[in-house]
Amino acid sequence: MSLLTLLALFVAAFAAGTVDAIAGGGGLITLPALLAAGLPPHTALATNKGASIWGSGASLFGYARAGQVNTERARFTFPAGMLGAMIGSRLVLWLAPALLRPLVIVLLFLASAVLFVRKRDELGAGEKNASLWRWISLALLIGAYDGFFGPGTGTFLIVGIVLFCGQSLARATADAKVVNFASNLAAMLMFFHYGQIEWRVAALMGVGQLFGGLLGVRLALKGGAKLIRRLVVAVSGTLVLKLSWDLLRQGLV
């Protein structure tokens, strides 16, 4: 790769890490960049996971350092997210991920609609004492989705934690990073096992994602629910358009 291409990948990774730390959806930036750089699809997907682990790890560290992550609960949701991702990655052997695309489009649209209509910070004020099993079930389910298909994982985590576990948008974004990092780690280990990660590119982009993730945390903590809501809705809308375009292009609708 040329120096200009590597620089473009670094900038894309930095932007993705920033956005991902706030609202998820960093893959919308990095995957197209990797494909444009000439990597085959499976290598691009694997390399993206090898890089994004640094961004999700940095944002998790930033939120934890700011006291936004419930570390006691994370002891259960982290392994649940990893287990879910491992289960999801095995399901790919029996089911075609493309079958999920129409359902994901609808769910992402509904998720963005919920955040657009309900503008209070404490969207789930009546559910603040959600049981640990509800948290574990959510981590397992969305972790499995990430291992099986992936697009919108961060958004689903944030909205799911708000609606089913009663957290504010700011706290949900922080707690979502526990599961997001866990599922990314599981996927990265799987790709590493099969030798599909282009480590030189992943290392470069990992640095960009790391600094982007730390910046994203600072912006989220400063901007609060208003910034998070706007970015989640924007990311959801972009994903809906992308997945809809994929369906049209493949002649499935």
C-alpha positions in Angstrom: 0.0 0.0 0.0 1.1 3.5 -0.7 1.8 6.0 2.0 -1.2 8.0 1.0 -3.5 4.9 1.3 -2.1 4.1 4.8 -2.6 7.7 5.9 -6.2 7.6 4.6 -6.8 4.3 6.5 -5.4 5.9 9.7 -7.7 8.9 9.3 -10.7 6.7 8.7 -9.9 4.6 11.8 -9.6 7.7 13.9 -13.0 9.0 12.7 -14.5 5.5 13.2 -13.1 5.2 16.7 -14.6 8.6 17.6 -18.1 7.9 16.3 -18.1 4.3 17.6 -17.3 5.5 21.2 -20.4 7.7 21.1 -23.0 5.9 19.1 -21.5 2.7 17.5 -21.3 2.3 13.7 -17.6 2.8 13.3 -17.6 -0.1 10.8 -19.5 2.1 8.4 -16.3 4.1 8.0 -13.6 1.5 8.3 -15.0 -1.4 6.2 -15.5 0.6 3.0 -12.0 2.2 3.5 -10.4 -1.3 3.8 -12.3 -2.5 0.7 -11.3 0.6 -1.2 -7.7 0.0 -0.2 -7.9 -3.4 -2.1 -8.3 -5.9 0.7 -10.5 -8.9 -0.1 -13.9 -8.9 1.8 -13.1 -11.6 4.3 -9.6 -10.0 5.0 -11.2 -6.6 5.3 -13.8 -7.9 7.8 -11.1 -9.7 9.9 -8.7 -6.7 9.8 -11.5 -4.4 10.8 -12.0 -6.5 13.9 -8.3 -6.6 14.6 -8.3 -2.8 14.6 -11.7 -2.0 16.2 -10.7 -4.0 19.3 -8.4 -1.1 20.2 -11.1 1.5 19.7 -13.7 -0.3 21.8 -11.1 -1.1 24.4 -10.0 2.6 24.6 -13.6 3.8 24.9 -14.4 1.2 27.6 -11.3 2.3 29.5 -12.3 6.0 29.1 -15.9 5.4 30.4 -14.7 3.2 33.2 -12.1 5.8 34.3 -14.9 8.4 34.3 -16.9 6.2 36.7 -19.6 5.5 34.1 -19.3 1.7 34.0 -20.9 -0.6 36.6 -17.9 -2.9 37.1 -19.8 -5.3 39.3 -22.3 -5.9 36.5 -19.6 -6.0 33.9 -18.2 -9.2 35.5 -21.4 -10.9 34.1 -22.2 -9.0 30.9 -18.6 -9.2 29.6 -18.4 -13.0 29.5 -22.1 -13.1 28.3 -21.1 -10.9 25.3 -18.1 -13.1 24.5 -20.2 -16.3 24.7 -22.9 -14.8 22.6 -20.4 -13.7 19.9 -18.9 -17.2 19.8 -22.4 -18.8 19.4 -23.3 -16.3 16.7 -20.1 -17.0 14.7 -20.9 -20.7 14.7 -24.5 -20.0 13.5 -23.0 -18.5 10.3 -22.1 -22.1 9.3 -25.8 -23.1 9.2 -27.7 -19.9 8.4 -27.1 -17.1 5.8 -26.5 -13.7 7.6 -28.2 -12.0 4.6 -31.5 -13.4 5.8 -31.3 -11.0 8.8 -30.9 -7.9 6.7 -34.7 -7.1 6.2 -35.3 -7.6 10.0 -32.3 -5.5 10.9 -33.5 -2.6 8.7 -36.9 -2.6 10.5 -35.3 -2.8 14.0 -32.8 0.0 13.3 -35.6 2.2 12.0 -37.7 1.5 15.1 -34.6 2.2 17.4 -33.9 5.5 15.8 -37.6 6.4 15.9 -37.7 5.7 19.7 -34.8 8.0 20.4 -36.1 10.7 18.0 -39.6 10.8 19.6 -38.6 10.2 23.3 -36.2 13.1 24.0 -35.7 12.8 27.7 -32.3 11.7 29.0 -33.9 9.1 31.3 -35.8 7.2 28.7 -36.3 4.1 30.9 -36.8 5.8 34.3 -39.3 3.1 35.4 -36.9 0.2 35.0 -33.8 1.4 36.8 -33.6 -1.7 39.0 -33.6 -4.2 36.0 -32.6 -7.7 37.1 -29.1 -9.0 36.4 -30.6 -11.7 34.3 -32.1 -9.0 32.0 -28.6 -7.5 31.5 -27.1 -11.0 30.9 -29.8 -11.9 28.4 -29.4 -8.7 26.5 -25.6 -9.1 26.4 -25.9 -12.7 25.2 -28.5 -11.9 22.5 -26.7 -8.9 21.0 -23.3 -10.5 21.4 -24.7 -13.4 19.3 -26.0 -10.9 16.8 -22.6 -9.3 16.5 -20.9 -12.6 15.9 -23.5 -13.6 13.4 -24.1 -10.5 11.4 -22.9 -7.3 13.1 -24.2 -4.0 11.6 -25.8 -1.8 14.2 -24.5 -3.8 17.2 -23.5 -0.6 19.1 -26.9 1.0 18.4 -28.8 -2.0 19.4 -26.9 -2.2 22.7 -27.5 1.4 23.5 -31.2 1.4 22.8 -31.6 -2.1 24.4 -30.0 -1.0 27.6 -32.1 2.2 27.6 -35.4 0.4 27.0 -35.0 -2.9 28.8 -32.6 -2.0 31.6 -33.7 1.6 32.4 -30.4 3.5 31.9 -30.0 7.0 30.7 -28.5 7.4 27.2 -25.1 8.5 28.7 -24.9 5.5 31.1 -26.2 3.1 28.4 -23.5 4.2 26.0 -20.9 3.4 28.6 -22.3 0.1 29.6 -22.8 -0.9 26.0 -19.0 -0.7 25.5 -18.5 -3.7 27.9 -20.5 -6.0 25.7 -19.2 -4.4 22.5 -15.6 -4.9 23.6 -16.3 -8.5 24.6 -18.0 -9.4 21.3 -15.2 -7.7 19.3 -12.6 -9.6 21.3 -14.3 -12.9 20.6 -14.5 -12.1 16.9 -10.9 -11.0 16.8 -9.7 -14.2 18.5 -11.7 -16.3 15.9 -10.2 -14.4 13.0 -6.7 -14.7 14.5 -7.2 -18.4 14.9 -7.9 -18.7 11.2 -5.0 -16.3 10.2 -7.2 -13.9 8.3 -6.1 -10.6 9.9 -3.7 -8.3 8.0 -1.8 -7.3 11.1 0.3 -4.5 9.6 -2.9 -2.6 8.5 -4.7 -3.6 11.7 -1.9 -2.2 13.9 -1.9 1.1 12.1 -5.7 1.5 12.2 -5.7 0.2 15.8 -3.7 3.3 16.8 -6.1 5.5 15.0 -9.1 3.8 16.6 -7.5 4.0 20.1 -7.0 7.8 19.9 -10.4 8.2 18.3 -12.1 6.2 21.0 -10.5 8.3 23.7 -11.7 11.5 22.0 -15.2 10.0 21.5 -15.5 9.3 25.2 -14.6 12.9 26.0 -17.1 14.3 23.5 -19.8 12.0 24.8 -19.2 12.9 28.4 -19.2 16.6 27.5 -22.1 16.5 25.1 -24.3 14.2 27.1 -27.6 12.7 25.9 -28.2 15.3 23.2 -25.0 14.5 21.3 -25.5 10.7 21.8 -29.1 10.8 20.6 -28.3 12.7 17.5 -25.4 10.4 16.5 -27.3 7.2 17.3 -30.2 8.4 15.1 -27.7 9.4 12.3 -25.8 6.1 12.5 -29.1 4.2 12.5 -30.4 6.1 9.4 -27.1 5.5 7.6 -27.2 1.8 8.3 -30.8 1.5 7.2 -29.9 3.2 3.9 -26.8 1.0 3.4 -28.6 -2.3 4.2 -31.6 -1.3 2.0 -29.2 -0.5 -0.9 -27.5 -3.9 -0.4 -30.9 -5.6 -0.7 -31.8 -3.6 -3.8 -28.5 -4.3 -5.4 -28.8 -8.1 -4.7 -32.3 -8.2 -6.1 -33.8 -9.4 -2.9 -36.6 -6.8 -2.8 
